[in-house]
Structure formats: C-alpha cells, structure tokens
Amino acid sequence: KLQFLYFIDPHMMKFCLLLTAACAASGLSLSPATDEVIKGEYIVLLHSNITVADHESLNQRVKGRKFSIGKGFRAVHASLDDVSLKWVLAQEHLVKNVEHNQVVRIAQETCNSHQGEPVSWGQVRTTSSGPLALSNFAHNPKWGEGADIYVLDTGIRCSHEDFKDPDQGVRCEFGANLAGGGDTDVNGHGTHCASTSGGLRYGIAKAAKLIAVKVLGDGGGGSNAGVIGGIEWVANNAAKTRKRSVANMSLGGGYNLAMNNAVDAAVGTGVAFAVAAGNENRDASTSSPASAKDCVTVGSTELASSGGTQVDARSGFSNFGPDVDIFAPGTSIVAAYPTTDDTYATLSGTSMASPHVAGVMAIYSGTPDELKKTLIANAESGILQIGAGSPDKMLHVPCISTR
C-alpha cells in the first residue's frame, strides 16, 4: 500500500512528492483479551469467502479444529507457539482476526444490594446457594427495569406502600377488569402475588412495572372464559407496548384444552408465562393452565429438616409430575396484603411459588423459550419428596455478590 502526500514549496513554487510506505508494518495484530485467557490457545476467524480447500489447508498447518457455520462463519481453534502465531497473523488474505481463547462461565447476575429483615425466605432462597445459606436477599435493585409483569388474578391494591418506589413512584397500574367489582383488590390474593414478583420490600424484580389484570372476582372465583379474555388482553397489550413482558397466573381449575391453547398462543406472541401447578397434591396434568405446554409450571417447596439438616422439600399440597417445570418457595411466604396500604400477610400455595418465577423471568431478556431454558439451566437440585415424574429443579439466580 502506498500513500502520496503533496505540498507546495512557498519559495520555489514547485510540487514535491513524498512517498511513505504504509505497508511497512504488514500483517494482523492479535486482538487484546477481555477476560481470563486459556494460555497458548487462539480462535482464528477467517474471511467469509475463504474456500473449503484453504480452510482445510490452514487447519492442517496449525493442527487445529475447524468451525463452519452457515455460509459466512469459518474459523479455527488451535494451540499456537510464538512462531505459528506469527505465521497465522501474516495470512491476511485468509485470516480476518486472531484472538485468545478465553474462559466462559455460567451467566451470573450482579448482586450489589443485600436485604435483611424484613425479608421473605422465598426471596433469600432464590439467590442463595442451597437451603443452608439463608441469611439475606442478595439482589440488584434494578432487576426488572424495562419489564412489565402482568398479574392475572383478583386485582392489585396499587396504592399499597410495597408498590411505591422512592425513585420511580408508583410502579403499579390497573390494566383490565374482566371480573367485575372495583378496579382494586379486596380479596388479597392478587396483591400478595404482585408483591412477591415485584414489590419494593418483598419482591424479586423490584424495578418492574406491575399491571393488574382482574380475571377473578372479589371472592376469588372466575371462569375459563374470563381468564382466556385476560390472556387475550395481555397478549394484545404487550404487542402494543413492545416491552419485555411476563405474566403470572396463580390460578387454575380442571383440565381445559382451550385454556391451555390460549396460554401457548400468548407465549407464541412473546409473553413469558409463569403458572401455578395447583394445590391438590396430584399430577399437574389434570389441571389447567398448569398443563399448558409452553408456560413455566411451578410447584411449591418448603424448608424441612432431614437428619438435623435444613433442606428443600416439596410442599405437601403441591401438584407434581412431568408437567411441572420447576419448583420455588411457596410455603409461608410473606408479602403485601390489601387490608390497608401497609398490611402484610403470610400465605402458602403454589400461588405463592409462581410469582417468584415471574419475578426472576423479568430479570432476563430473551424469548419465552430462552427464559425457560435459563431457569432450568440455573436451577439447583436436591429437593426431597418431589413426587412422581417431577423435575429436581429448584429456582435459583446465580448471583455475584459485590459486598
């Protein structure tokens, strides 16, 4: 490569030509490492138009491993000494980039805040490594930022102090009422679930926006048609807002194909659903929407003792079986209650387990399927008495503490 620079001599008014050799330093440079490297190993990224023969020839020269993905990705992983690395860097006609092979770790959340009392043991267990490490809730106060959590339930008392953030103000709103009665929660169930998902004091995703979708009446009952209407509203509203969207359904009844298909269709639009497995101590396949295919069906756990050691155990009431995807704390969970704006209550049920999962899903970005896979990949094991066919998967958020 040659570069020509012209200048005018003010005295002689003659043009002179300077020639510089920009190619003096030929060849590529090794890209700097951004994390812990594996000494002596390199990833050699090749030009997308490299021939099969040249790809094979370079790989044989360095005795590496070839990668070929689709039409445009060609690379080689190789262990290189200084001489071989220098040779590879000189192959500009074949090589696009050379970088260290680096260490990759499980995706972990940064937890820069530690909440002591008042705290729910369900919060603490979610980020603790095992049931013996329960002390405080390690988390990030910004978890859920930019996400909407739809609570399909008995409504939410949005004026409750657990939904008032000193920086963001009230993070709760009433979205739709398909059950009648006032646009609030007089039953308590919906407020409690919302608090567990995203409450300021007792929630997992403390920065998420909570949206009430009232599909159950003040007495706690409703119908399949009413719930399906709520699911439809959630899917349509999420499509309008185009925000990360999670829905919690701590409700259920007998098996209903239409209900299951409605949930799966909503998941297909991009809304991730956490659903309670049910409290009948039976196979969840007999219940809807717990038996829907694409949601995350959540069983309940409690803290138990085995040989004097504290362990996770399935709650005696929790449904089980292959349709359950994961377990979460559900026995004796404290959260907001709508009697007054500063009332709290302790409840038990898979209804209390499911919103823990909804809160965790609001932490992450991705499709509903990707979120489901993340939950399963990060889950811990060792649950006692999980029930026939149930997965040994305990909700867990890998957390890097900065304290």
N, C-alpha and C positions, 0 to 999 in steps of 0.2 A: 504494500500500500504506500503510495507516495502522496505527499501533501505539498502544494506550491503556495508560497507566500510572496506577494508583490509589495514593494514600497518604492516611493519616489524620492530620489536624491534632490533635496531642495537647491543644491548648488549646481549640479551638473544636469538636472532635469532629465536624467536617464533612468530607465527602468532596470532594476536589478532583480535577479531571480534567486530566491533561496530555496534550496531543496532540503527537506527534512525526511528522515526515514522513520515514519510512524510504525513501521513493521519491525523495528529493531528488537522490540521485546515480543516475540511471537509466542503463540501457544496460549492455552487457557490457564486460569488460576484456580486453585482449589477453593471451593466455597467455604466460608467460615462456619464453624459448628455453632449451633444454637442451643444444644443440650449436651448431656453426657455422651461421649463418643465410645464406640467399640474400636479399640486400638487396632490399626492396620487394616480395617475393613472400609470399603468405599462403595457408593452407589454411583454408577456411571450412566448418566442419562444420554441417550443417543438422539440424533436428529430423526424426526418422524418419518422422513423419506429414505432412511437407510435401507439397503437391500437385505434380503434374507442371508445372502452369502457373506456380506460384510459384517452383519450382526454375528453370524456364526464364527467368522474368522477372528474377530476381535475377542469374542468369548473364549475361544480356544487358546488364543495368545496369552490371556491373563488367567486361564483356568478358573473361570467364574461360573455363575449361574445366570442364565438368560431369563429376562422377563419380556413378554409380548402380550399387550392388552389392546384389543380392538385394532383399529387401523393406524393409530397415531402414537401409541406408547411402546417404546423399545428401550430396554435398559439392561445393565449387567451388574450383578453384585459380586465383588471379588476382594480377596485379600491381596494387597499390593505392598511390595517393598518400595524403597525410595526410587530405585531405577525403573521399576514397572510403572509407578505412579507418574514419573516424569514422561515416560513414553506415552501413556494414555492422555495426559494433558496436551501433548503435542499433536494429537489426532483430531484437529479442529474440523476436518472435513467429515468426520464420523460422529464426534462427541459434542454434545450441546452443553453439558455441565457435569462436574465431578464434585461430590460432597461426601463427608464422613457418613458411615453407617452409625446411627445414633440409637440410644436406648429409648424404648417406648414403654409407657406404663399405663395402668388402668386409669381411665378418666376419673379425676377426683375434683370435688368442689372445694373451693377455698372457704374455710370457716373462720371468719375474723371476729366473731362475737360468741360469747358464752353466757347463756341464760340460766341463772339459778332460780330458786324459788321466787315467785310462783311459777311452776312449770308442770307440764303433764309428762308422766313417764313415757307416754307414746312419742312425744317429741324427742325426748332424750334417747330412747331406744332406736329411733330412726337413724341417728348419726353415730351411735355408739358401736364399738366392735364387740358384739356379744352382750348377753344379759348381765354379765358381771361388772361391766364397765360403766354402769349408770351413775352419773354424777350431775352433769348439766347438759343443756342443749347447745351443742356446738353447731353454728349455722352462719349464714350470711344474711343480714337484714334485707339485702336486695333480691333475695330469691323470689321469683315470680314476677319481677319487674317486666312490664310489657305483655303480661299474660292475663287472660280472662278465665276465671273459674265459675262455671255455671252450676248452681246448686238446685237441682230438680227435687223439690221437697215441699215442706209446709210453709215456705216463705223464709224470710230473714228479717230480724229486727235490726235494720241498718243503723238505727240511732245508738246501738249498744257501743259502749266505750272500746270494746275489743276490735271494732272496725274503724276507729278513728286514729289516724296516724298524725303525729305532730308535724310532719313534713308534707305529707300528701293530702291531709284532710280525710274526709270520709271515703273509704275505698269500697263502698258497698252501694248497690243500687237495685231497685226492683225492675226486673226486665219484663216479665209477663205473669199474668194471673189467669190460669185456666181452671181453677178450682173454686172460685168464688170467695166471698168474705173480703176482708180488708187487705190492702197491699202491705202486709206485715206478717209476723209470725206470732201467733198466740199459743201454738202447740209446744214449741220449743225444739223439736227435732231438727228443723232446718237451720236454725240459728246455731245450734250446737255443732252440726256438721260443717257449716261455713267457718266457724271459729277454729275448728281443727285443721281445715285446709289452709286458711289464710288469715287467721286472727292475729292481731298485734301481740297479744300475750300468749295465746295457746296454739298458734298456727305454725305450719311448716313454711309456707310461701308467704312471708309477711308483707311483700310488696305487690302481690297480685290483686287484681280487681275482682270483687265478688259480686256475682249477678244472680239475684233470686228469680227462679222460675217456679212459681207455685203451681204444682200439679196434684198436691194432696191437700184436702180440706183441713179446717182447724181441728177436727177430731183425729186427723192422721190417716184418713182413708181417701181413696180415689178410684179411678178406673183405668183399664188399659187404654181406652180411647183418649182419656185426658192426659195420660203420660206420653202417649205417642204424639199428641198435639204439642206437648212441651219439647219433646225431642226434635220435632219439625221446626219449632220456633228457634231453638238453639242452633240448629244447622243453618237456617236462613240468616240469623243474626250474625253468626260467626263469618259467614260468607261476605256479609256487608262490611264488617269491621276489618276483616283480613288480619286479625291479630292471632297470636298463639292462643289456642282455645282448648280448655279441659272442662269436662263435665263430670259431676259426681251424682250418682243415683243410689242413695242409701234407701232403697225401696224394693219391693218385689211381691210376686204372687205366684200362682201356679204357672206351669209351662204355657207359653203363648208364642206361637211362631211369628205372628205379626209384630209383637213387641221386640222379639229378638232381631227380626229383619230390619226394623226401624233403627235400632241401635247400630247394627252393622252398616246400614246405609249412611247414617250420620258420621260414623267413623270414616267411611269412604270419602266424605267431603273434607276431612282433615281435622275433625274434633276428636280428641282422645277421651275415652270414657272409662271412669273407674266405677265399678258396680259392686254392691254388697252381695256376698254369696248367699245370705239368708241365715236364719237363726233356728232352724228346725232339727239340727244335728242329723242331717241326712245328705244324700248325694245332691249336689247343686244342679245336676242335670234336670231335676224335677221342677226347677224354679225359673222364672223369667223376671228381669232380663239377665239373671246370673248365668244362664246357659247360652247367651249370645256368643258368637264365635270371635268377634274382633275387639271386644272390650277387654278390660283387665278386671277379672273377677277376683274379689278379695275376701279371704277368710280371716277370722279373728284369732288372736293369741292373747295369752295372759302370762304373767310371771308365776312360775311354780317352783317347787323345791324337789330336787332329786338327789338323795344321799347327802342332804345338807347343803347342796349347791343350787344357786338360783339358775333357772333355765327358762327357755321359751317353751310354751305348750299350747296346743290348740285349745281355745275356749270350748268348754263342754257343750255350748249351744251352737257352735259354728258349723255351717254346712261344709262339706268336703268333696273330694273326688277330682277326677281329671279336668272338669270344667273350671276348677279353681286355679288361678294363675299364680297367686302369691298370697302370703299371709302378712298381716300388720297388727299392731296393738289395737285391741278392741274392748277389753275388759277394764272397767273402772277408769274411764277417760274423762278428765275434767275439761270443760270448755264453757263458752258463753251460753247464757240462757235468757230468754226474753221476758222474764217477770218484771225486771227493771233494767235500766241501762248499765247497771253494774252487778248484775246477778250472774253467778256461775253455778254449774251443776255437774255431777258425776254420773255418767250413763255407760251402759255396756251393750254391745251388739256388733254384728258385722257392719251395721250402720256407722259405727264409730271407727272401724278399721278402714273402710273405703276412703273417707276423706283424707286420711294420712297419705294414701297413694295418690289421690288427686293433687294434693299439695306438692308431692315430690315430682309428679309429671309436669307441674307448672314451672319447675326449676329449669328443665331442659328444653332445648329446641330440637325439632325433628318431626317426622311424620308420626301418626299414632303407632304404626308398626315399629318404628325405630324406638319410640319411647318404651313400648312394651318390652322390646329386646333389651334395652338398657336396664330396666327394672330387674329383669330376670338375671342378666349378667352380673349385676351388682349385689344381688340378694345373698344373704348368709344362710347357712344350713344349721341343722341340729334341733329342729322343732320336735317335741315329743307328742305322741298320740295324734299325728296329723290326719288320720283317717284314711280309709282305703282309697288308693289311687291319687291321693293328693300330692302335689309337689312339695319337696322340702325346701321351700323358698321363703325367707324372711326379709321383709322390706329393709333396705339399707342404703344409705347415701355415703359412699366413700368420701371422707372429708379430711382435707389437710388443715390442721389447726395452725393458726398464726399467733397463738397466745404464747 
